[in-house]
């Protein structure tokens, strides 16, 4: 039995999983971190962890462009 793993370029470290508010995976060219528009960067919403950013207060979003 062979141990098939995803190619390195498609592996996302467990701490860098996408959250619902992310527009793209971390490290995607043309993206960067921004404050979560739902919790305004606090990571909390109504006393609970913000689901949009996963409690980090940051989301990955597109930058620049025309």
C-alpha positions as CSV (number, residue, x, y, z in Angstrom):
1,X,0.0,0.0,0.0
2,X,1.4,3.4,-0.9
3,X,1.1,6.5,1.2
4,X,-0.3,9.1,-1.3
5,X,0.0,12.6,-0.1
6,X,-1.1,15.8,-1.7
7,X,1.7,17.7,-3.5
8,X,3.5,20.2,-1.3
9,X,2.1,23.2,-3.2
10,X,-1.5,22.2,-2.3
11,X,-0.9,21.4,1.3
12,X,-2.2,24.1,3.8
13,X,-0.8,23.9,7.3
14,X,-3.6,23.3,9.9
15,X,-3.1,26.7,11.4
16,X,-3.7,28.3,8.0
17,X,-7.1,26.8,7.0
18,X,-9.5,29.0,5.2
19,X,-12.4,30.5,7.2
20,X,-15.8,31.5,5.7
21,X,-14.7,35.1,5.5
22,X,-11.5,34.4,3.5
23,X,-11.6,35.1,-0.2
24,X,-8.6,32.9,-0.9
25,X,-6.1,30.5,0.8
26,X,-3.3,32.2,2.7
27,X,-0.3,33.0,0.5
28,X,-2.3,33.4,-2.7
29,X,-0.7,36.0,-4.9
30,X,-2.6,39.3,-4.9
31,X,-4.0,38.7,-1.4
32,X,-3.3,39.9,2.1
33,X,-4.7,40.0,5.6
34,X,-7.4,42.5,6.5
35,X,-9.6,43.0,9.5
36,X,-12.7,40.9,9.6
37,X,-15.6,43.1,8.6
38,X,-18.0,41.1,10.8
39,X,-16.2,41.4,14.1
40,X,-14.1,44.5,13.2
41,X,-10.9,42.5,14.1
42,X,-11.8,41.5,17.6
43,X,-12.3,37.8,16.8
44,X,-15.5,37.9,18.9
45,X,-19.1,38.5,18.1
46,X,-21.8,38.7,20.8
47,X,-19.4,37.1,23.3
48,X,-18.7,34.1,21.0
49,X,-15.9,33.3,18.5
50,X,-16.5,35.0,15.2
51,X,-17.3,32.3,12.6
52,X,-16.3,34.5,9.7
53,X,-12.6,34.8,10.7
54,X,-12.5,31.7,13.0
55,X,-11.7,34.0,16.0
56,X,-8.5,35.4,14.5
57,X,-9.9,38.9,13.7
58,X,-8.4,38.7,10.2
59,X,-9.5,37.5,6.8
60,X,-7.6,36.9,3.6
61,X,-8.8,39.3,0.9
62,X,-7.8,40.5,-2.5
63,X,-5.6,43.6,-2.6
64,X,-4.8,46.2,-5.3
65,X,-6.3,45.8,-8.7
66,X,-7.9,48.2,-11.0
